[in-house]
């Protein structure tokens, strides 16, 4: 049948499902759409995939008798997923939602959380098989099996932590092969419980304490991180070290390639996976349970430190790219921020991509905790990107009751017409920003599970420039101007060179000393010598924790931290004698101000009777 397929309107809480009729290659794809109630749906699966940009110019799917065009990647997925002898029912956003109807898109996005929760299974389509994709799946199963073995005798709330992957990667037994799987799966008796408890740390909190600490953490001001310390560092025998030996390089390269596929970096997949009760990774014909992937990725905690394990391998030259690639996969596997605040979720998904920039906000709304959902902005595709980003900025300031969102601000770039105070949540905007200030030395480790790195929590970012001052804000009618209260710390008088690229710590330190020596504020070159190596290092690393070689806890060396912190930043001196670091665009005449309700000093540039935001700063008083 020729002509365009006509969608019928949907009532509230109703959605469409796609029935894929049976067939095999080269039989054309034939499907039908049906209208269903989300409150009483039939059995169905949901598809998670990367849309891609290429669309066939010729019809490649028959839908309710009409010939339509679908994306190339979607066609490949449907060809693989259809059964040869039975109908397969799927929910696929690109087909089941009328993308041309803005009102319907708005309504369907608001119920998407329920759509994925109600699905019997979410299929994460990674694409077709390649020469090494099966090797990557096998390697993940091996790592998951090893993790399962390590957790065989670890229980939490009556559940053995080493379960859930036996059908894919065996029971995980490495030693004591005579013990049956059924016997390990049983609940431990009282004597066993006592033995297990005696092996735990004396200060290990129970699960209720941890949940309370997590909830308390979310109520703190500022953006928050949940991080971990690799179990590798706590095992006296370094049993996990074997995965980083040279004979594993082919396996790691295969996994590197698998995680390079576009699906892993998309924004929408976070909601699709996190709300799924049963997720399956599929690459061509190969499949992998999501629970298996979660166990495997638990090895990859703390990539800043794990990177040291591959320095002697060929993969080291690709480390910056691999660090981001594995970071996205780890973030997806942990589900740590499910139910968090909107600001925390936006921060942690900034490095993800979206075809429609507005989805950087709309895809996150369904992940926010229930206590905050009643006040959330609603998805509205009739609004421009600028409107969406400005309105969500106002919402975050009003709900969080602090101004730490200014750390993500657009700044002098004013990309895409956004005011300098509004964050641009697109991934390419994150690419041009310097590393976030995180003062690990001042952050408190709340708890640690022995045998796991899953529950190491850090409070906020470790800074409190404004103390207990309450936030005060007003917005102009068009939301372009943010009014705040602040006081002047000093004016920028001397700046050093912009740091970037592969500039080494020694060069950065030398340039900072040269700036100090030539500064009229500090009067004489002798003042440069008076600034101790320790003091200058503290400033250039923004107070961040470094491993001095005596600390058994993992951590980067000072040179590594300085190089990371100072990338896209510069050293500067204020009229009040502060030695500081700040955004690369900082220049003489800029103000350094403390803003009420903001935990960082901010660099502002006077422009007439107002200011433009340049970026955050860190400094120490010298004079």
C-alpha positions in Angstrom: 0.0 0.0 0.0 1.4 3.4 -0.9 1.1 6.6 1.1 2.1 7.6 4.6 1.1 5.6 7.6 -1.5 7.5 9.7 -1.2 7.2 13.4 -4.4 7.3 15.5 -4.4 9.4 18.7 -3.5 7.8 22.0 -5.5 8.2 25.2 -3.7 8.8 28.5 -1.7 5.8 29.8 -1.9 4.0 26.4 0.9 3.1 24.2 1.6 1.2 21.0 3.3 -2.2 20.5 5.0 -3.5 17.4 4.2 -7.1 16.4 7.1 -8.4 14.2 5.7 -11.2 12.0 7.8 -14.3 11.6 10.3 -14.6 8.8 13.9 -15.3 7.7 16.4 -13.6 5.4 15.7 -12.5 2.7 12.0 -12.3 3.6 11.0 -8.6 3.9 10.1 -7.2 7.3 6.4 -7.1 8.0 5.0 -5.6 11.2 1.8 -4.3 12.7 1.0 -1.7 15.4 -1.6 -2.1 18.2 -3.0 0.3 20.8 -2.6 -1.1 24.4 -3.1 0.0 28.0 0.0 0.4 30.1 -2.0 -0.6 33.2 -2.8 -4.0 31.7 -0.4 -4.7 28.9 0.3 -7.9 27.0 3.7 -9.6 27.3 6.3 -7.6 25.3 10.0 -6.7 25.1 11.5 -3.3 24.8 14.3 -2.5 22.4 17.2 -0.2 23.5 19.5 0.8 20.6 21.4 3.7 19.1 19.3 5.5 16.5 22.1 6.4 14.2 21.6 8.9 11.3 21.3 6.8 8.1 17.8 6.1 6.9 16.9 4.1 3.8 15.6 6.2 1.0 13.4 3.3 -0.2 10.8 1.7 2.1 12.3 -1.2 4.1 9.4 -2.2 6.4 5.7 -2.9 5.9 3.7 -1.5 8.8 0.0 -2.3 8.9 0.1 -2.7 5.1 2.0 0.6 4.5 5.5 0.8 3.2 7.7 2.9 5.4 11.4 3.8 5.9 13.2 3.0 9.1 16.8 3.6 10.3 19.5 1.3 9.0 20.5 0.1 12.5 16.9 -0.5 13.4 16.3 -2.6 10.3 19.4 -4.8 11.2 18.1 -5.3 14.7 14.6 -6.3 13.6 16.0 -8.8 11.1 18.0 -10.4 13.9 15.3 -10.2 16.5 12.3 -11.6 14.5 11.5 -15.2 15.1 11.3 -17.7 12.2 8.0 -19.2 13.3 6.3 -16.9 15.8 5.3 -13.3 16.3 7.6 -11.2 18.5 6.1 -8.2 20.3 8.3 -5.2 20.9 8.2 -1.6 22.0 10.4 0.5 19.9 10.4 4.3 20.4 11.1 5.3 16.8 8.1 3.3 15.5 5.7 3.2 18.5 5.7 6.9 19.1 4.5 9.3 16.4 7.7 11.4 16.2 6.0 14.1 14.1 3.4 14.8 16.8 4.9 17.0 19.5 2.0 16.6 21.9 2.2 12.8 21.7 6.0 12.8 22.1 5.6 14.8 25.3 3.0 12.5 26.7 4.8 9.3 25.8 8.1 10.5 27.3 6.4 11.0 30.6 5.4 7.4 30.8 8.5 5.9 29.3 9.8 4.8 32.7 6.7 2.6 33.1 7.1 1.3 29.6 10.5 -0.1 30.4 9.5 -1.3 33.8 6.5 -3.2 32.4 8.6 -5.0 29.7 9.4 -8.6 30.3 12.9 -7.9 29.0 14.9 -5.1 27.6 17.1 -6.0 24.7 20.2 -3.8 24.3 21.1 -4.1 20.7 24.8 -3.3 20.2 24.9 -4.0 16.4 26.1 -6.8 14.2 28.9 -9.2 15.2 32.5 -8.4 14.3 35.6 -10.5 14.3 36.2 -10.0 18.0 32.8 -9.3 19.5 32.4 -12.9 20.6 35.8 -12.8 22.3 34.7 -9.7 24.2 31.5 -11.5 25.5 33.6 -14.5 26.5 36.1 -12.3 28.4 33.3 -10.6 30.3 31.9 -14.0 31.3 35.4 -15.0 32.5 35.7 -11.9 34.7 32.2 -12.3 36.0 32.9 -15.9 36.9 36.0 -14.7 38.8 34.0 -12.1 40.6 31.4 -14.7 41.5 34.0 -17.0 42.9 35.3 -14.1 45.1 31.8 -13.5 46.5 30.8 -17.1 47.0 30.6 -16.7 50.8 29.5 -13.1 50.9 25.8 -12.6 51.9 23.7 -9.5 52.1 20.1 -9.5 53.4 19.9 -13.2 53.0 21.2 -13.2 49.4 24.4 -14.7 48.3 26.3 -12.0 46.3 27.9 -14.5 44.0 24.7 -15.7 42.3 22.8 -14.6 39.2 25.3 -15.5 36.5 25.7 -19.3 36.8 23.7 -20.1 33.6 26.2 -18.1 31.6 29.5 -18.5 33.2 29.3 -21.5 35.5 29.1 -21.4 39.3 32.4 -19.5 39.7 34.2 -22.2 41.7 37.9 -22.0 41.6 38.8 -24.0 44.6 36.9 -26.7 46.5 35.3 -28.3 43.5 33.8 -31.0 45.6 31.2 -28.6 47.0 28.0 -28.6 45.0 26.4 -25.4 43.7 23.2 -26.2 45.6 25.0 -26.3 48.9 26.6 -22.9 48.3 23.3 -21.4 47.4 21.7 -22.4 50.7 21.4 -19.9 53.6 24.3 -20.2 56.0 23.5 -21.6 59.4 24.1 -19.6 62.6 27.6 -21.0 63.1 28.5 -20.0 59.5 27.0 -16.6 60.0 29.2 -16.1 63.1 32.3 -17.1 61.1 31.4 -14.8 58.3 30.7 -11.9 60.7 34.0 -12.5 62.4 35.9 -12.0 59.1 34.3 -8.6 58.5 35.7 -5.3 59.5 34.7 -4.4 63.0 33.5 -1.0 61.8 31.5 -2.3 58.8 28.1 -0.7 58.8 24.9 -2.6 58.1 22.8 -2.1 55.0 20.3 0.2 56.8 23.1 2.5 57.9 24.5 2.6 54.4 21.1 3.5 52.9 20.7 6.3 55.5 24.2 7.6 54.7 23.3 7.6 51.0 20.1 9.5 51.6 22.0 12.0 53.8 24.6 12.4 51.1 21.9 13.3 48.6 20.6 16.0 50.9 24.0 17.7 51.1 24.7 20.8 49.1 26.5 20.6 45.8 27.0 17.9 43.2 27.9 14.5 44.6 30.1 11.6 43.5 29.8 8.0 44.5 33.1 6.3 43.9 35.0 3.2 44.7 38.5 1.8 45.4 39.4 -1.2 43.3 39.3 -4.5 45.3 42.6 -5.2 43.5 44.3 -2.9 46.1 42.9 -4.7 49.1 43.7 -8.3 48.1 47.1 -9.3 49.6 47.7 -11.8 46.8 46.7 -9.4 44.0 44.6 -12.1 42.4 43.0 -9.7 39.9 46.3 -8.7 38.6 46.2 -11.7 36.2 43.6 -9.9 34.1 46.1 -7.2 33.2 48.9 -9.4 32.1 50.2 -9.3 28.5 48.6 -12.5 27.6 45.2 -10.8 28.1 45.8 -8.0 25.7 43.8 -9.5 22.8 40.8 -9.9 25.2 41.1 -6.3 26.4 41.3 -5.0 22.8 38.2 -7.0 21.9 36.4 -5.4 24.9 37.8 -1.9 24.0 36.2 -2.3 20.6 32.9 -3.6 22.0 32.6 -0.6 24.3 33.4 1.8 21.4 30.0 1.0 19.9 27.6 4.0 19.8 25.0 2.4 22.1 27.2 2.8 25.2 27.4 6.6 25.0 23.7 7.4 24.4 21.7 9.3 27.1 18.4 7.4 26.8 20.0 4.0 27.4 20.6 4.9 31.1 16.8 5.0 31.8 16.2 2.0 29.6 18.7 -0.2 31.5 18.2 1.2 35.0 14.4 0.6 34.9 14.7 -2.8 33.4 14.1 -5.9 35.6 15.7 -8.1 33.0 18.2 -6.8 30.4 20.0 -8.7 27.7 23.0 -7.4 25.7 22.8 -8.6 22.1 25.5 -8.3 19.4 24.4 -10.1 16.2 23.4 -13.6 17.4 25.5 -13.4 20.6 23.9 -12.5 23.9 25.0 -11.6 27.4 23.0 -11.2 30.6 23.2 -7.7 32.0 23.9 -9.2 35.5 26.9 -10.9 34.1 28.1 -7.6 32.6 27.6 -5.9 36.0 29.8 -8.5 37.8 32.5 -8.2 35.1 32.6 -4.4 35.2 33.1 -4.4 39.0 36.7 -5.0 38.3 37.1 -1.7 36.5 36.6 0.6 39.6 38.8 3.6 39.9 40.2 3.9 36.4 42.6 6.7 37.3 44.4 4.1 39.4 43.8 1.1 37.2 45.4 2.9 34.3 48.7 2.3 35.9 48.2 -1.4 35.3 48.4 -1.0 31.5 51.3 1.5 31.3 53.6 -1.2 29.9 51.1 -2.3 27.2 50.2 -1.0 23.8 46.8 0.1 25.1 48.5 2.9 27.2 48.7 5.3 24.3 44.9 5.1 24.0 44.3 5.6 27.7 42.4 9.0 27.6 40.0 7.5 25.1 39.7 4.2 26.9 39.2 6.0 30.3 36.1 7.7 28.9 34.9 4.6 27.2 35.1 2.4 30.3 33.8 5.2 32.5 30.5 5.3 30.6 30.2 1.5 30.9 30.9 1.5 34.6 28.4 4.3 35.2 25.8 2.4 33.4 26.5 -0.9 35.2 26.4 0.5 38.7 22.9 2.3 38.8 24.3 4.3 41.7 22.4 7.5 41.1 19.0 6.0 40.4 16.6 8.1 42.4 19.0 11.0 42.9 18.5 14.7 42.4 18.1 16.1 38.9 21.3 18.2 39.3 23.4 15.1 40.3 22.0 13.1 37.3 22.7 15.8 34.8 26.3 16.2 36.1 26.9 12.4 35.8 25.4 12.1 32.3 27.0 15.2 30.9 29.5 13.0 28.9 26.7 11.2 27.1 25.2 12.0 23.7 21.7 12.7 22.4 20.5 13.4 18.9 18.1 16.0 20.3 19.9 18.2 22.8 16.7 18.6 24.8 16.8 14.9 25.6 19.9 15.6 27.8 17.2 16.9 30.2 14.1 14.9 29.3 15.9 11.5 29.4 17.0 12.2 33.0 13.6 13.2 34.4 12.4 9.6 34.9 15.5 8.7 37.0 14.9 11.4 39.7 13.8 10.3 43.1 10.1 10.1 43.8 10.3 12.9 46.5 11.3 15.4 43.8 9.2 14.3 40.8 6.1 16.3 41.7 8.0 19.6 41.1 10.0 18.5 38.0 9.6 20.3 34.7 7.6 18.3 32.2 9.0 17.2 28.8 8.0 19.8 26.2 9.4 19.4 22.7 7.7 22.6 21.6 10.3 24.6 23.6 13.7 25.5 22.2 17.0 24.0 23.5 17.8 27.4 25.1 14.4 27.5 26.9 14.8 24.0 28.2 18.3 24.6 29.5 17.5 27.9 31.1 14.3 26.6 32.8 16.1 23.6 34.2 18.9 25.8 35.5 16.3 27.9 37.4 14.6 24.7 38.7 17.9 23.3 40.0 18.8 26.5 41.8 15.4 26.8 43.4 15.2 23.1 44.5 18.9 22.6 45.6 18.9 26.0 47.3 22.5 26.6 46.4 24.4 28.0 43.4 26.9 25.2 42.8 25.3 24.6 39.4 27.4 27.6 38.3 30.3 25.2 38.1 28.7 23.8 35.0 27.9 27.2 33.6 28.2 28.1 30.0 30.6 30.9 30.8 32.0 33.3 28.3 31.5 30.8 25.5 27.7 31.6 25.5 27.3 28.6 23.3 24.0 28.3 21.4 22.7 31.6 22.7 22.8 30.6 26.4 23.5 33.2 29.1 26.9 32.8 30.8 25.2 31.4 34.0 23.3 28.6 32.3 24.9 25.1 31.9 25.0 23.7 28.4 24.4 20.0 29.0 25.5 18.9 25.5 28.4 16.5 25.4 30.5 18.7 23.2 30.2 21.5 25.8 31.7 19.1 28.4 34.6 18.3 26.1 35.9 21.8 26.3 35.6 22.2 30.0 38.5 21.6 32.5 38.4 18.8 35.0 36.0 19.3 37.9 37.5 20.4 41.2 37.2 17.5 43.7 39.0 17.9 47.0 39.4 14.3 48.1 41.5 15.3 51.0 38.6 17.1 52.6 35.9 14.6 51.8 34.8 12.0 54.3 34.7 8.3 53.4 31.5 7.1 55.0 31.7 3.3 54.6 33.4 0.4 53.0 32.2 -3.1 52.4 35.0 -5.6 52.8 35.5 -7.6 49.6 33.7 -5.0 47.4 34.2 -1.5 46.1 30.5 -0.9 45.6 29.9 1.3 48.6 32.5 4.0 49.1 30.7 7.3 49.3 32.2 10.7 49.2 30.4 13.8 50.5 30.0 16.6 47.9 33.1 18.1 46.4 35.0 19.1 49.5 34.8 22.9 49.3 32.7 25.4 51.2 33.8 28.9 50.2 30.4 30.6 51.1 30.2 28.8 54.5 26.6 28.8 55.8 25.5 31.8 53.8 22.0 31.4 52.3 21.4 31.6 48.6 19.6 34.6 47.3 18.6 34.9 43.7 16.3 36.7 41.4 15.8 36.1 37.6 15.0 38.5 34.9 11.7 37.8 33.0 13.5 36.2 30.1 15.8 34.2 32.5 18.8 35.6 30.8 20.1 37.4 33.9 20.6 35.9 37.3 20.8 38.3 40.3 22.9 37.2 43.3 24.6 38.6 46.4 28.4 38.5 46.5 31.5 40.2 47.9 34.8 41.0 46.2 37.8 38.9 47.2 40.2 40.7 44.7 40.8 41.7 41.2 43.0 39.6 38.8 46.3 41.5 38.2 48.7 38.8 36.8 48.0 35.7 34.8 50.2 32.8 33.7 50.0 30.9 30.4 47.0 28.7 29.6 47.8 25.1 30.3 46.7 22.4 28.0 47.7 19.5 25.8 50.6 17.4 27.2 52.1 20.1 29.3 54.0 18.5 32.1 53.7 19.3 35.8 57.3 20.6 36.0 56.6 23.1 33.2 53.3 24.2 34.9 55.1 24.8 38.2 57.9 26.7 36.5 55.4 29.0 34.7 53.6 29.6 38.0 56.8 30.6 39.7 57.7 32.9 36.9 54.3 34.6 37.2 54.9 35.1 40.9 58.3 36.5 40.4 57.2 39.0 37.8 54.1 40.1 39.7 54.1 43.7 41.1 51.6 42.5 43.8 54.2 40.3 45.3 56.8 43.0 45.0 60.0 41.1 44.3 61.5 37.9 42.8 62.4 36.8 46.3 58.8 36.4 47.1 58.7 33.6 44.5 61.3 31.7 46.4 59.3 32.2 49.6 56.3 30.2 48.2 57.2 26.6 49.3 57.0 23.7 46.9 54.3 22.2 49.1 52.2 25.4 49.1 52.4 25.8 45.3 51.6 22.2 44.7 48.6 22.4 46.9 47.3 25.4 44.9 48.0 23.8 41.5 46.1 20.7 42.4 43.3 22.6 44.0 43.8 20.9 47.4 43.2 17.5 45.9 44.4 14.4 47.6 47.6 12.9 46.4 49.4 9.7 47.3 52.7 10.6 49.0 54.0 7.1 48.7 53.4 6.3 52.4 49.7 6.0 52.2 48.4 2.4 51.6 45.3 3.8 49.9 45.5 4.2 46.2 45.8 7.6 44.7 47.5 9.6 41.9 50.9 11.2 42.3 51.0 15.0 42.6 52.3 15.5 39.1 49.4 13.5 37.6 46.9 15.5 39.6 48.5 18.9 38.7 48.5 18.0 35.0 44.8 16.9 35.2 43.6 19.9 37.2 45.5 22.5 35.2 44.5 21.4 31.8 42.4 24.3 30.2 43.2 26.4 33.3 45.8 29.1 34.2 47.5 30.3 37.3 46.8 33.9 38.4 47.4 36.4 41.2 44.8 38.9 42.6 45.2 42.4 44.0 44.6 41.0 47.5 47.6 38.6 47.2 45.8 35.4 46.5 47.6 32.8 44.5 44.9 31.1 42.4 44.0 28.9 39.5 41.0 29.4 37.3 39.5 29.1 33.9 41.7 29.6 30.8 39.8 32.7 29.9 40.6 34.5 33.1 42.3 37.8 32.4 43.5 40.9 34.3 40.6 43.0 35.5 38.3 40.1 36.2 36.8 39.9 39.7 37.1 37.0 42.1 34.0 36.9 44.2 32.3 34.8 46.9 28.7 34.4 45.9 26.2 33.6 48.7 25.2 30.0 48.5 28.0 29.0 46.1 30.7 26.7 47.6 33.4 28.0 45.1 34.9 31.4 44.5 33.8 32.5 41.0 35.6 34.6 38.5 33.3 37.3 37.0 34.0 39.8 34.3 32.5 43.3 34.6 30.4 44.2 31.6 28.7 47.5 32.1 26.3 47.3 35.1 26.4 43.5 35.1 28.9 40.6 35.0 29.6 37.6 32.8 30.6 34.4 34.5 34.1 33.2 33.6 34.4 30.1 35.8 35.3 28.8 39.2 38.6 29.4 41.0 40.7 27.9 43.7 43.2 29.9 45.7 45.2 30.4 48.9 46.0 33.7 50.6 49.7 34.6 50.3 50.0 38.1 51.6 
